[in-house]
Amino acid sequence: MVDANDAFRSVDATTAAEDYVSDTPRDRWTATPNRVLLGEQLLKRTTPRLTAYYWEAIRALREADDEIRYSIAGHALRELQNGLPHHLDVPEERARLGDLFNWLRDQWRNLLPGRPPKVDRELWTELAIDRPLGVFLGTLHDKIETYASVNPRRREMHRSALGRLDPGLSQAPDTVQEAVVTTWMGLSGVFNTATHSSRPEEFEAAVEAFEEFVIDRLAPRTFEKQEAIADLVREGEGRADA
């Protein structure tokens, strides 16, 4: 079982004051009561693995080397987000652009033997399309159409997962659901980017926004949530009338 004590052994309350040197930016990532609540709710509503991803992200922000702390945290939170649909039995979107590239590379290499080389910016401009090339182009056309719909399908997958995590959301107006999913996908983009580069202020703000977002799905504050929904509806109606 994952809990705050396991996640923060290095900052245990029994640590002697003389052994602890305050680092204000990193002190932002301690096991606050809200984080303990979030961890408990994650463990209750999801899995130990997904909960561990959360605590590992916070631990990395607190303790990891500056060269890798955002990358580790971003990877962990991305895995948490991507793991939710599977845990909640939402059909997953498995099409990956890496798979498309691997197929394209292998098929293209098979087409090259016996064909004229590239001349300046042109390739095979005077060559008739034979059967192997025609089959390749036809399959490529189908794959492009399939992969063009990946992002919308992934968005719908996360929308379904969030609705199962928070049944009240699934009953909210479409404008509210779309706003929530847009926020979720935006956070995912920040975390994904952080695995190879990051802007610290943007990333840390995104982590705190993620925490607030998730706790509101897991342990909603009913009155505040209803007010927020009403605000989103009014905002959506205002855009529609504009």
GIPE-V88241 format. One record per residue. RES is the residue in one small letter. PHI is phi in whole degrees, 0 to 359 (* if undefined). OMEGA is omega in degrees with one decimal (999 if undefined). BURIAL is 1 if it has 24 or more other C-alpha atoms within 12 Angstrom, else 0. Layout:
BEGIN
res = <RES:RES>
phi = <PHI:PHI>
omega = <OMEGA:OMEGA>
burial = <BURIAL:BURIAL>
END
This chain:
BEGIN
res = <m:v:d:a:n:d:a:f:r:s:v:d:a:t:t:a:a:e:d:y:v:s:d:t:p:r:d:r:w:t:a:t:p:n:r:v:l:l:g:e:q:l:l:k:r:t:t:p:r:l:t:a:y:y:w:e:a:i:r:a:l:r:e:a:d:d:e:i:r:y:s:i:a:g:h:a:l:r:e:l:q:n:g:l:p:h:h:l:d:v:p:e:e:r:a:r:l:g:d:l:f:n:w:l:r:d:q:w:r:n:l:l:p:g:r:p:p:k:v:d:r:e:l:w:t:e:l:a:i:d:r:p:l:g:v:f:l:g:t:l:h:d:k:i:e:t:y:a:s:v:n:p:r:r:r:e:m:h:r:s:a:l:g:r:l:d:p:g:l:s:q:a:p:d:t:v:q:e:a:v:v:t:t:w:m:g:l:s:g:v:f:n:t:a:t:h:s:s:r:p:e:e:f:e:a:a:v:e:a:f:e:e:f:v:i:d:r:l:a:p:r:t:f:e:k:q:e:a:i:a:d:l:v:r:e:g:e:g:r:a:d:a>
phi = <*:263:218:296:295:294:286:233:304:288:239:302:298:276:299:294:302:290:268:246:251:295:228:308:301:280:297:298:248:271:278:290:305:295:289:298:298:299:299:296:292:300:295:288:259:236:221:302:295:295:296:296:299:297:296:294:298:293:299:297:295:279:237:288:298:303:294:230:298:286:296:296:296:297:298:296:289:297:294:298:298:290:277:299:302:297:297:269:60:269:306:267:270:257:293:234:297:298:294:297:296:299:297:299:299:293:293:295:296:290:278:291:303:84:254:298:285:293:240:54:260:249:220:59:291:251:260:291:282:271:297:302:292:296:296:300:295:295:293:298:303:296:292:299:296:293:287:296:261:297:299:301:289:294:298:293:299:291:298:295:297:294:293:285:290:228:306:298:294:295:262:282:302:302:298:290:301:295:296:294:294:299:298:299:290:296:297:301:297:296:293:295:298:293:292:231:197:202:252:310:296:296:294:296:295:294:297:293:294:298:299:295:298:291:295:288:280:273:221:297:269:307:297:298:295:298:296:296:297:299:296:295:298:298:296:295:293:295:294:292:276:290>
omega = <-179.6:174.1:-176.2:-179.5:178.3:-174.9:-174.3:178.8:-174.0:178.3:179.1:-176.7:-178.5:-179.9:-178.9:-176.8:-177.1:179.2:-173.8:178.0:-177.1:175.5:-168.7:179.7:-179.5:177.2:176.8:-171.8:175.2:-178.6:179.4:177.0:178.8:178.9:176.4:177.6:179.1:178.4:179.7:-179.9:176.1:-179.3:-179.3:-171.5:-178.9:-176.1:174.4:-178.9:179.9:177.2:179.2:176.4:179.5:-178.1:178.1:177.4:-179.8:178.6:-179.4:178.5:-179.3:-165.6:-170.7:177.4:-178.0:-178.4:-172.7:-172.1:-179.4:177.8:179.0:-179.1:179.5:178.4:-177.8:-178.7:174.9:179.2:176.8:-179.9:-177.5:-178.8:-177.7:-178.8:179.5:-179.5:-176.8:176.3:173.7:177.2:-172.8:173.4:-172.8:179.4:-177.9:-179.6:176.4:177.4:177.9:179.7:179.8:177.6:-178.7:179.9:-176.5:-179.5:-179.7:178.9:177.7:-179.0:-170.9:-176.1:177.0:179.5:-177.8:178.2:177.2:177.3:-174.8:-178.1:-173.7:178.8:173.3:-177.6:180.0:-177.2:177.5:178.0:178.2:-174.4:-179.9:180.0:178.5:178.0:178.5:-178.1:178.4:178.9:178.3:177.2:-179.1:-178.8:177.9:179.2:179.6:-176.2:177.8:-178.9:-177.2:-176.4:175.4:-179.8:177.0:178.1:179.8:177.4:-180.0:176.6:178.7:-179.5:-180.0:177.2:177.3:177.3:-178.1:-177.1:178.3:179.7:-178.0:179.3:-178.7:176.5:-178.7:-179.5:178.1:180.0:-179.8:179.1:180.0:-179.4:177.9:176.8:-179.0:-179.1:176.2:176.1:178.2:178.2:178.3:-178.1:179.7:178.8:-176.6:179.7:176.9:173.2:-178.3:169.2:-171.6:-177.4:178.9:-177.4:-178.4:175.9:179.2:178.4:179.6:175.4:177.1:179.9:179.7:179.6:-175.7:-179.6:177.4:174.7:-174.0:-178.2:-173.5:172.8:-164.6:-175.1:-179.0:-178.9:179.0:177.7:179.5:178.3:179.0:178.4:179.8:178.2:179.4:178.7:179.0:178.6:178.4:177.4:-178.0:-177.9:-176.0:999>
burial = <0:1:1:1:0:0:1:1:0:0:1:0:0:0:0:0:0:0:0:0:0:0:0:0:0:1:0:0:1:1:1:0:0:0:1:1:1:1:1:1:1:1:1:0:1:1:0:0:1:1:1:1:1:1:1:1:1:1:1:1:1:1:1:0:0:0:0:0:1:1:1:1:1:1:1:1:1:1:1:1:1:1:1:1:1:1:1:1:0:0:0:1:0:0:0:0:0:0:0:1:0:0:0:0:0:0:0:0:0:0:0:0:0:0:0:0:0:0:0:0:0:0:0:0:0:0:0:0:0:0:0:0:0:0:0:1:0:0:0:0:0:0:0:0:0:0:0:0:0:0:0:0:0:1:1:1:1:1:1:1:1:1:1:1:1:1:0:0:1:0:0:1:0:0:1:1:1:1:1:1:1:0:1:1:1:1:1:1:1:1:1:1:1:1:1:0:0:1:0:1:0:0:1:1:0:1:1:1:0:1:1:1:1:1:1:1:1:1:1:0:0:0:0:0:0:0:0:0:1:0:0:0:0:0:0:0:0:0:0:0:0:0>
END
